[in-house]
Structures are given as structure tokens and as C-alpha cells.
Amino acid sequence: MKIAGQTLKTTLAVVFSVSALAGLGLWSSDRTVASADSAEKGAAYAASASSVMVQSTTLPRVELGEAGDISTEARTEMAIAYAPVGLGYRTHGAEVSLPGLSLVKLYIAQYVAEHGSGEDRVEAMRMVSRSDDAVAAKLYAKYPDSIDSIARQYGLGATYGGNVWGVSQTSAADVVRFVSQLRATDPDSIVLEGMRQWSRLAADGYRQDFGLATLPGVEGAKLGWANGRGWHSSVVFGPGYVMAAITLGGKKEHTMDVAEALAGIEYADLAGSPAGGTKKPATTEAVAGVSGARG
């Protein structure tokens, strides 16, 4: 339960510009997380710097713990970025490599956008919007260096391709870093367009109606889940922001944890959509530590 004025938790309008700064390496993997003191100073800066932006749009705010990290359950890692001020916050383990699930389809799609054929680019956008595993398997077999190449190109230090796409890894911070750079340098990318056209029902029949994708005002989303439903993830962008979260847990736990991390948002605000998948996956891919990566 959220308590207004709680001494060990500071609610900030987090204003952060990976899109402006990531290309310069100013939000690197070894960046020190803000302390409680610096968070207080940042709050005053963010309040003044974001005053113009919040007149036209409501920016999601995050709950911070006393160390300056995003405050939510330990099973969830989360990162958030806002343009154009240059302040960023995340959970303590947001840079840790975790099962990438279908978030890594974004990296495959971007590689195809830069190096693939016209037909492959069409398929890549469908892979993103419908979270199509069969297309992901086909494209990753054709472009096996796609994830690692994009990781190098965009400075994604916790992102690694696997022998099949479903065992690849990434981090919440890397996903935010990547999407933010795309928004700044290639706003018409097939990756972003695929996210804008995300379908509420995935290719395998699972409902894409959980986590950050249920926030009002979201312009684009990509969701992920393991075959056994033991991991869930989501990344979204909206007017001036990018957020991502990865959870060791079900879609309910994932949605609860992102609601806990966001100021003024409760689980009930995000859980209005009909519940989850009704079809079993057509295929199963072995994933170390999870039942299989899908979504």
C-alpha cells in the first residue's frame, strides 16, 4: 500500500532523456544509481524542468526508495526514461541480464530493418506487433548475429543472443536504452511501428493485456512471457517516455509490481482488461531456467 509522505519513499516526476544522451554514452551500465540526497535534489530540478511538458501531457511518476532506486517487489526489475531533461531511475538490478523473452524480437527486427530484404522487413514488423514466434525463429536462423550485433551497436551491455532466439538475454535498462535511441534517431522504424500496432491477441493466442501496456496513453508496446508463464515482461513508450519491466512471475504479479512502482496508480487501474491466454503455444522452445520463451 502506498503511503503519502512516507519518509523512506520519495515520489518524483522522473524526467530522463536516454533518447538525447544514450548515443553519447551518458547512461552507461556503470552509472551510479542516485542516492537519497541526490534524488531530493533531482526532484527540485525535475519539477522545474518538466513544468512545461506536464502542461500538455501527464508524465508517469515513480516511487523511489531511500537509496534512490525505483521501489517495487524484488522479483521485478524496471527502468524508466523521460526526455529531454536527463535524469534516470531504475531498480537496483535493472542492468542485470535476465531472460529476454520476446523483448529480444525488437533487436532482431531492427537488425532486419538495417540489413534484411523488403520481405523480411515486412515479416519483422509482424513479428513485433503479433509477437510471432515462428517468424522470430525463421529470422533469427537467417540472421543469427542479429541480437549480438544490435547489442554492440546500441551499447546494450547486458544483452546476449542465444543459440535460438528464445534463450537470449537482456535487461530492463537495455530495452529502455534501445527504444529511446530509436525514438531519437529513427522514429519511423519498423520496430516502433510494430510496437504502435501491437495486437491485443498474440499469434499464439495469449492476450497482450498486462503490465505497462495497460497504462493509459501508451503509444506503443511489446510484451513477453515464458512458455510456462513463469516470467513476464513489457516495454512501452508514450509522449516523452519509455519504460520497461521484467518480472519473475505471472502476468498478475507483473502488473501488480509495475502498479506499485508508479505513483498514483493501483493494480485495479491496470487490471480492467479480460484475463489471459486461452490457447496453448503451438511450439515449445527449451530455455535455461524457464519453461520456454514466448510472447
N, C-alpha and C positions, 0 to 999 in steps of 0.2 A: 504494500500500500504506500502511496506517495504522500509525504507529509510536507506541507508548505513551510518553508523557513527552516527545514531540518539543518542543523549545524554542520553535519558531515556530508551534506549533499548540496551542490550548487547548481541551480538551473540557469543555463546560459543559452542565449541565442548564438549558436555556434556558427561562425562565419569563416569559411575556409576556402581557399582557392587552389586546389590541386590543378585545375584547368589552366590557371595562369602560371603556376610555379613548378608543376611536375616536370615539364620539359627542361627546366633549369636545374633539376635535381634538388630542389629546396625542401621537398618532403621525401626524404630518403629513409631507407629501412632502419638506419641507426639514429633517427631523430629522437631526442629525449622527449618523453611524454611530459606535458606541462605539470608543474607542481600545483598544490592548492593555492599558494601565493600568486603564482603566475596566472592561474585560472581566474583569480579575483581581478587581477589587473587586466586580463584579457576580456573579462566581462564588461568592464567600463569601455574598453576600446571597441568591442563588438557592438555594444549598444549604440554608440555614436556612429560607427562606421556603417552599420546596417540600417540606420534610421530611414534612409531614402528608399532602400529596397523594400522594407516591410510596409511601406505605404501602398505599394502596388501588389504585393503578394505576401502571404503568411509563410514564413520560413519555419520548418520543423525545428524544435529545440530539443536538446538532450539533457538528461540528468547526469551530473558528474559526481563521482565520489571524492573523498578528501584528497586523493592523490592526483586528481585531475583527469582520471580515466572515465569513459562512459560507464555508467552504473547499470548493470543488469546481471542476470544469472551467469555463473561461471561456465555453463555449458554453451554459451553463445559468445562469439567474437563479432565485433561490429566496428565499422568506420564510417565517418561522415565528412563530407566536403562541401563547402559553400564558396561561391565566387561573389565578389572579387577581393575580399579583404585579406585573406592569407592566414587564418587561424584554423587549426585542425584538432579534432579529438577522436579518440578511439578507445576500445577496450585494451586491457593490458596485453592480451595475446593476439591482437588484430594482425600482427605481422607473421604469425606462425602458420606454416604450411598445414593445410587441412584437406580432406577430400574435396576436390574441386567440383564434383557433381557436374551438373550441366552448365555451371557458370563458365567452364572452360570452352564451351561452344562459342563463346564470344571471341576468344582468341583464335580458334580455328577459322571462324568466319572472317575475321579481319585479315588473316593471312591469305585466305582465298580472295578477298577483295583486292588485295595488293598483287597477288601472283597467279590467281586462277583464271580459268576461262569464263566467258559470259554465262554459260550454262551452269558452271559450278557456283558462280556468284548468286544466281537465282536460287539454287538449292541451299546455299549457305544462309540466305535470309529466311527461307522457310524453316531451316534447322533452328534458327534463333526464335522465330515467332511461335512455332508449334512445338518447340523442344523435341525435335525429331531425332531419335536415337539412331535409326537406320541411316539417315543422311550423315549424321556425325561419324558413324563407323566408316562409311564409304569415303568421306572427305579426309578423315584422319589417316586412313590406309593410303590414300593418294598423296597426302601431304604430311608425312609422319614427323617432320620437324616443325610443323606449324606452331604448336604451343610454345616450344622452347625458343623459336625464332622471335615470336611476338614478345615473349618474356624478356629477351635480350634487348629488343628494340625499344620497349617501353619502360625498361627499368623495373621489372617485376621480380624482385629478389626471392620471393617465396613461391614462385610458380614453376612447375616442372611437368613436362609431358611424360606419360607412361607408355608402356608397350601397346596399350589400347587406350582410347581417349578416356574411358571410364575409370581408370586408375590414376589419372593425372591429379595434381595438387595445385592449390592456390591459397591465397589468404584474403580475408575481408578487405584489408588495406590495399592489396594489389588490384583487386577488382575495381575499387573506387578510383585508384590511381589511373588505371587503364581507361575506364569510361570517361573520367574527367578530361584526360588528354584528348580523347576522340572528340568530345564536345567542343573543345577549343580549336582543334586543327582540322577536323573533318566532320562537321555537323550533319552532313548528308550521307554519312557512312551507312552501308548496308547493315552494319551491326546495330547502330542506333535506330535505323528504320525498322529492323526486325523487332527490336525492343518496343518501339512505338506500336507495332501491330501484334503484340503478344496476344495469343488466343486464350480464352478462359478455359478451354479444354485442350490438353496436350495431345500429341499424336498417340500416346499410349493410353489415353482415356483419363489420366489424372487431372483433377481440377486445379488450375493455377489461380487459386483464390486465397492465398495465405501470405503471412509475413508482411514485408514492406510494400508489396504490390497492392495491399488493401487500403493504403493511405489515400485520403482524398487529394486530388490534384496531381497525382503521379502521371507523368507523360510517357514513360517507357519502363519496362520491367523485364527481368529474366529471372526465372526461378529454377531451383534444382532440388532433387530428392534422391535418396538411395533406394534400390530395389526393395529392401526390407523396411523402408520408411524410417530408418534409424537416424538419418541425417536430413536436414532441410536447409535451404539457403535462398536468399533473394537479394537482388540488386535493383535499384530503381534510380531514375532521375526525374527531376521536375524543374520548375523555374528557379534556376540558380543553385541547385544542389544535386549531389549524388550520395547515396547511402547503400551500404551492403552489410549483410549479416549471414553468418554460418552457424548452425546450431546442431549439437549432438542431441537429437530428439525429434519428436514428431512435428507435424505442421502446427498443432495447437501450441506446443511448447515454444516453437519458433516464433509464432505470432504473439504469444504472451510475453516473450523476452524482448522483442522489439518494442512492444507497447510499454513495457516497464522502462525501457531506455529513453523513451520520448516523453518530454514534459507535456502535460495536458492531454495525454492520450491514454485510454484504458483499453484492456483487451476487448471489452464489449463494443468499442468503437470500430474495431477491425474485424470482428468475427461475425459480421452480418450476412456474409455470403453463404450459400449452401455448402455443406461439408463434402469433402474429398472424393478421391478416386473410386470408381466403381468397376474398372476393368483391370485385369492382371496384365503386367507387361508382356509384350509378345516375345521378348528375348530376355535372357539373363546374362550379365557380364560379371565375372568374378572381380571383386575389389578387395584389396587387402584391408582388413579391419572393418568392412561394412558388407552388407549383403550384395551390393551391386550399385553402380552409379547410374542414375537415370535423371530424367527431367530436363 
